[in-house]
Amino acid sequence: MKLLTEKTTNILKYIFEDTDTVIIQDHQIITDNFIIGDMSSSNSTLYENVTTTIPNDYIGCKYFYDGTSFSANPDYVEPTFETDSPSAS
């Protein structure tokens, strides 16, 4: 696996397969499926060939990764979703 973290905080933002292309540039990161505009070579770290087991409940920003292990991010807040659609007026 490839893991992309914020450089200063170690917050795990994205996980990619080993076969996925991840190109880190000085102003953005380009992947096979999308561009990450708020991350770049100056603020991110890409770990490759990671064999550590990913937490089952992984979601972006929920964990830290320091290059060897995961730990829970105490500031992570589970997203809430509105289930009711707005009523027509």
C-alpha positions in Angstrom: 0.0 0.0 0.0 1.0 3.7 -0.4 0.0 6.0 2.4 -0.1 9.8 2.0 0.2 11.9 5.2 0.5 15.5 6.2 4.2 16.1 6.8 4.0 18.2 10.0 1.1 16.3 11.7 1.4 12.7 10.3 -2.4 12.8 9.7 -3.1 10.0 7.2 -5.1 11.5 4.4 -5.1 8.9 1.6 -4.4 5.3 1.0 -3.5 3.9 -2.5 -2.7 0.5 -3.9 0.9 -0.3 -4.6 0.1 -0.2 -8.3 -1.5 3.2 -8.3 0.5 6.2 -9.6 1.1 9.0 -7.2 3.2 11.9 -8.5 4.1 14.5 -5.9 4.8 17.9 -7.4 5.8 21.2 -5.8 2.2 22.6 -6.1 -0.1 19.5 -6.2 -0.3 15.7 -6.2 -1.5 13.8 -9.2 -2.9 10.3 -8.9 -4.5 7.8 -11.3 -8.0 9.1 -10.5 -7.8 12.7 -9.2 -5.6 15.7 -8.3 -5.0 16.7 -4.7 -4.7 20.5 -4.8 -4.1 21.1 -1.2 -1.1 18.8 -0.8 2.3 19.0 -2.4 6.0 18.1 -1.9 6.3 20.7 0.8 3.5 19.5 3.0 3.2 15.7 2.5 5.0 12.4 2.9 4.3 9.4 0.8 5.1 6.0 2.4 5.4 3.2 -0.2 5.3 -0.6 0.2 3.5 -0.4 3.5 2.7 -3.8 4.9 1.2 -2.7 8.3 -2.4 -3.7 8.5 -4.7 -0.7 7.8 -7.4 -0.1 10.5 -10.7 -1.6 9.5 -12.5 1.7 10.2 -10.0 3.9 8.3 -11.3 7.1 6.8 -9.2 10.1 5.8 -7.9 12.1 8.8 -9.1 9.6 11.4 -5.5 8.2 12.1 -1.9 9.3 12.3 0.8 7.2 10.6 4.4 7.7 11.6 6.0 5.4 9.1 5.6 2.3 11.2 2.3 2.4 13.1 -1.2 3.9 13.3 -2.6 5.9 16.2 -6.1 7.5 16.6 -6.4 11.2 15.9 -8.1 12.5 19.0 -9.3 15.6 17.1 -11.1 13.6 14.5 -14.9 14.2 14.4 -17.1 11.6 12.7 -19.0 13.3 9.8 -22.8 13.6 10.2 -25.1 13.3 7.2 -28.5 14.9 6.9 -31.1 12.2 6.0 -34.1 14.5 5.4 -34.4 16.2 2.1 -35.5 19.8 2.1 -39.3 20.1 1.7 -40.7 21.8 -1.4 -42.3 25.2 -0.8 
